């Protein structure tokens, strides 16, 4: 988990998703079949703990002082990213927020220490949707006043 990216577009998005997947598979010990059926509503992050409810029971993961490997924080960051897809369906805001996010360090603030509050519509989403559908479209900001460069064939770069 230490080597996964945490910021920048699109590396921050995929890094958050991969961290969540590692937490669910390696730390919580869930099989792929259980992970694929999880919804956001099946996970609760509250006061340093993440509770993951599956058909076979509930798994509780405790926080770690090192935020790079804190399982509840990794889940909280991914669930917040998914929540943004409901609040901002165009993807522009999501891209901007993740692109500008500070790199994750061992001393980053713990998102798991409070209560993770999500939009009610987010709770029905799959936690790890299929790769083709889970990533918002990347948006490159327009550079105002700078005309696009063109190749010799007339296409914009």
Protein Blocks (a to p, Z undefined) as FASTA:
>chain_A
ZZpcfedjfklmmmmmmmmmmmmmmmnopafklmmmpcfklpcceehiacdddfkbccdd
dddfblmlgmklmmmmmmmmmmmmmmmmnommmmmmmmmpccddfkbccfklmccdddfk
lmmpcfbacfklmpccddddddehiacdddfkopaZZ
